Amino acid sequence: MSKEIRSVMKNFVSNSTESTRMFSSSWLESLSKVHFTVPLFLFIPTIIYFVWKGFTIGGLTTSGYILCILAGLLVWTLTEYVLHRFVFHFVPNSEWGKKLHFIFHGVHHDYPNDALRLVLPPSVSIPLALLFYFLFRSFVPVVYLNTFFAAFLTGYLCYDMCHYAFHHGNFTNPILKKLKQHHMMHHYTDADNGYGVTSILWDIIFRSELKKKLE
């Protein structure tokens, strides 16, 4: 990534609650915006379904069930980190690539307070959920799959809700307060580090911690 591009990503353009129009097509533009409650309506029933399916298939001990949940949540935090760092922050050299990057993530860094571009729209989240389900199904034994995937989706939903809240809420809880500070520093101070949103674990492991330490 060039120094010029990094500079653009570090310096937000606007604190406006609305961002620039991205598509000339009104239909495409509408698909790029979503109210923060939409993922709740889409994925809470989906999570409940996979929890029920996990119980229906059976075969898991209590400890196995707990491990599946923990594994699903942990894998989500890694997925969140990898997507944010290596996909959303990858800026190609071509002009069309830069435009694509802006659509996927650049617009969020330029207009971080646009409430309608803080959670993944269904046009992105549903295909990604299907992709990960079939990926996991290819190697996770069926006895573990449904519970694991329910936890993975729960991690994603927590990410979406936390991301919205970090941009629009204030916290007294020390953990949430630190996570918000971490994400705000990623936006306003050091866009080349601090990629974790719901966890800073992978930033520590992969040495992408924020240069300025959290107080």
Contacts in CASP RR format, 6 or more apart in sequence:
PFRMAT RR
TARGET T0000
AUTHOR 0000-0000-0000
METHOD contacts of the structure
MODEL  1
MSKEIRSVMKNFVSNSTESTRMFSSSWLESLSKVHFTVPLFLFIPTIIYF
VWKGFTIGGLTTSGYILCILAGLLVWTLTEYVLHRFVFHFVPNSEWGKKL
HFIFHGVHHDYPNDALRLVLPPSVSIPLALLFYFLFRSFVPVVYLNTFFA
AFLTGYLCYDMCHYAFHHGNFTNPILKKLKQHHMMHHYTDADNGYGVTSI
LWDIIFRSELKKKLE
1 89 0 8 1.000
1 90 0 8 1.000
1 91 0 8 1.000
1 192 0 8 1.000
2 91 0 8 1.000
5 91 0 8 1.000
5 98 0 8 1.000
6 191 0 8 1.000
6 192 0 8 1.000
8 110 0 8 1.000
9 89 0 8 1.000
9 106 0 8 1.000
9 109 0 8 1.000
9 191 0 8 1.000
9 192 0 8 1.000
10 188 0 8 1.000
10 189 0 8 1.000
10 190 0 8 1.000
10 191 0 8 1.000
10 192 0 8 1.000
12 109 0 8 1.000
12 110 0 8 1.000
12 111 0 8 1.000
12 112 0 8 1.000
12 187 0 8 1.000
12 188 0 8 1.000
13 110 0 8 1.000
13 111 0 8 1.000
14 110 0 8 1.000
14 111 0 8 1.000
14 113 0 8 1.000
15 112 0 8 1.000
15 113 0 8 1.000
16 111 0 8 1.000
16 113 0 8 1.000
16 114 0 8 1.000
17 113 0 8 1.000
17 114 0 8 1.000
17 115 0 8 1.000
18 111 0 8 1.000
18 114 0 8 1.000
18 116 0 8 1.000
19 107 0 8 1.000
19 110 0 8 1.000
19 111 0 8 1.000
19 114 0 8 1.000
19 117 0 8 1.000
20 107 0 8 1.000
20 110 0 8 1.000
20 111 0 8 1.000
21 29 0 8 1.000
22 28 0 8 1.000
22 29 0 8 1.000
22 32 0 8 1.000
22 102 0 8 1.000
22 103 0 8 1.000
22 107 0 8 1.000
23 29 0 8 1.000
23 32 0 8 1.000
31 121 0 8 1.000
31 123 0 8 1.000
32 103 0 8 1.000
32 117 0 8 1.000
32 121 0 8 1.000
32 123 0 8 1.000
33 116 0 8 1.000
33 117 0 8 1.000
33 121 0 8 1.000
34 116 0 8 1.000
34 117 0 8 1.000
34 119 0 8 1.000
34 120 0 8 1.000
34 121 0 8 1.000
34 122 0 8 1.000
35 115 0 8 1.000
35 116 0 8 1.000
36 115 0 8 1.000
36 118 0 8 1.000
36 119 0 8 1.000
36 160 0 8 1.000
36 161 0 8 1.000
36 164 0 8 1.000
38 119 0 8 1.000
38 121 0 8 1.000
38 122 0 8 1.000
39 119 0 8 1.000
39 120 0 8 1.000
39 122 0 8 1.000
39 125 0 8 1.000
39 157 0 8 1.000
39 160 0 8 1.000
39 161 0 8 1.000
40 157 0 8 1.000
40 161 0 8 1.000
42 122 0 8 1.000
42 125 0 8 1.000
42 126 0 8 1.000
43 125 0 8 1.000
43 129 0 8 1.000
43 153 0 8 1.000
43 156 0 8 1.000
43 157 0 8 1.000
44 157 0 8 1.000
46 129 0 8 1.000
46 153 0 8 1.000
47 150 0 8 1.000
47 153 0 8 1.000
47 154 0 8 1.000
47 157 0 8 1.000
50 146 0 8 1.000
50 147 0 8 1.000
50 149 0 8 1.000
50 150 0 8 1.000
50 153 0 8 1.000
51 146 0 8 1.000
51 147 0 8 1.000
51 150 0 8 1.000
53 146 0 8 1.000
54 60 0 8 1.000
54 146 0 8 1.000
54 147 0 8 1.000
54 150 0 8 1.000
57 142 0 8 1.000
57 143 0 8 1.000
57 146 0 8 1.000
58 143 0 8 1.000
59 143 0 8 1.000
60 68 0 8 1.000
60 143 0 8 1.000
60 144 0 8 1.000
60 147 0 8 1.000
64 144 0 8 1.000
65 147 0 8 1.000
68 144 0 8 1.000
68 147 0 8 1.000
68 148 0 8 1.000
68 151 0 8 1.000
69 147 0 8 1.000
69 148 0 8 1.000
69 150 0 8 1.000
69 151 0 8 1.000
70 151 0 8 1.000
71 148 0 8 1.000
71 151 0 8 1.000
72 148 0 8 1.000
72 149 0 8 1.000
72 151 0 8 1.000
72 152 0 8 1.000
72 155 0 8 1.000
73 151 0 8 1.000
73 152 0 8 1.000
73 154 0 8 1.000
73 155 0 8 1.000
75 148 0 8 1.000
75 152 0 8 1.000
76 151 0 8 1.000
76 152 0 8 1.000
76 154 0 8 1.000
76 155 0 8 1.000
76 156 0 8 1.000
76 159 0 8 1.000
76 198 0 8 1.000
77 155 0 8 1.000
77 196 0 8 1.000
77 198 0 8 1.000
77 199 0 8 1.000
77 201 0 8 1.000
77 202 0 8 1.000
78 202 0 8 1.000
79 132 0 8 1.000
79 152 0 8 1.000
80 156 0 8 1.000
80 159 0 8 1.000
80 196 0 8 1.000
80 197 0 8 1.000
80 198 0 8 1.000
80 199 0 8 1.000
81 195 0 8 1.000
81 196 0 8 1.000
81 199 0 8 1.000
81 202 0 8 1.000
81 203 0 8 1.000
81 206 0 8 1.000
84 195 0 8 1.000
84 196 0 8 1.000
84 197 0 8 1.000
85 195 0 8 1.000
85 206 0 8 1.000
85 208 0 8 1.000
87 104 0 8 1.000
88 104 0 8 1.000
88 105 0 8 1.000
89 105 0 8 1.000
89 191 0 8 1.000
89 192 0 8 1.000
89 195 0 8 1.000
90 101 0 8 1.000
91 97 0 8 1.000
91 98 0 8 1.000
91 101 0 8 1.000
92 98 0 8 1.000
92 100 0 8 1.000
92 101 0 8 1.000
102 110 0 8 1.000
107 114 0 8 1.000
107 117 0 8 1.000
108 114 0 8 1.000
108 117 0 8 1.000
108 118 0 8 1.000
109 187 0 8 1.000
109 191 0 8 1.000
111 117 0 8 1.000
112 167 0 8 1.000
112 187 0 8 1.000
113 167 0 8 1.000
113 168 0 8 1.000
115 164 0 8 1.000
115 167 0 8 1.000
115 168 0 8 1.000
118 163 0 8 1.000
118 164 0 8 1.000
118 167 0 8 1.000
118 168 0 8 1.000
119 160 0 8 1.000
119 161 0 8 1.000
119 163 0 8 1.000
119 164 0 8 1.000
120 128 0 8 1.000
120 160 0 8 1.000
125 156 0 8 1.000
125 160 0 8 1.000
129 153 0 8 1.000
129 156 0 8 1.000
132 149 0 8 1.000
132 152 0 8 1.000
133 149 0 8 1.000
136 145 0 8 1.000
136 148 0 8 1.000
136 149 0 8 1.000
136 152 0 8 1.000
137 145 0 8 1.000
140 148 0 8 1.000
155 198 0 8 1.000
158 198 0 8 1.000
159 197 0 8 1.000
159 198 0 8 1.000
162 176 0 8 1.000
162 179 0 8 1.000
162 197 0 8 1.000
162 198 0 8 1.000
163 183 0 8 1.000
163 197 0 8 1.000
165 171 0 8 1.000
165 176 0 8 1.000
165 180 0 8 1.000
166 179 0 8 1.000
166 180 0 8 1.000
166 183 0 8 1.000
166 184 0 8 1.000
166 197 0 8 1.000
169 180 0 8 1.000
170 180 0 8 1.000
171 177 0 8 1.000
171 180 0 8 1.000
178 214 0 8 1.000
179 197 0 8 1.000
179 198 0 8 1.000
179 200 0 8 1.000
181 214 0 8 1.000
181 215 0 8 1.000
182 194 0 8 1.000
182 196 0 8 1.000
182 200 0 8 1.000
182 210 0 8 1.000
182 214 0 8 1.000
183 194 0 8 1.000
183 196 0 8 1.000
183 197 0 8 1.000
185 194 0 8 1.000
185 210 0 8 1.000
185 212 0 8 1.000
185 214 0 8 1.000
186 193 0 8 1.000
186 194 0 8 1.000
186 195 0 8 1.000
186 196 0 8 1.000
186 210 0 8 1.000
189 210 0 8 1.000
189 212 0 8 1.000
190 210 0 8 1.000
190 211 0 8 1.000
190 212 0 8 1.000
192 208 0 8 1.000
193 203 0 8 1.000
193 208 0 8 1.000
193 209 0 8 1.000
193 210 0 8 1.000
193 211 0 8 1.000
194 200 0 8 1.000
194 203 0 8 1.000
194 208 0 8 1.000
194 209 0 8 1.000
194 210 0 8 1.000
195 202 0 8 1.000
195 203 0 8 1.000
195 208 0 8 1.000
196 202 0 8 1.000
196 203 0 8 1.000
200 209 0 8 1.000
202 208 0 8 1.000
203 209 0 8 1.000
203 210 0 8 1.000
END
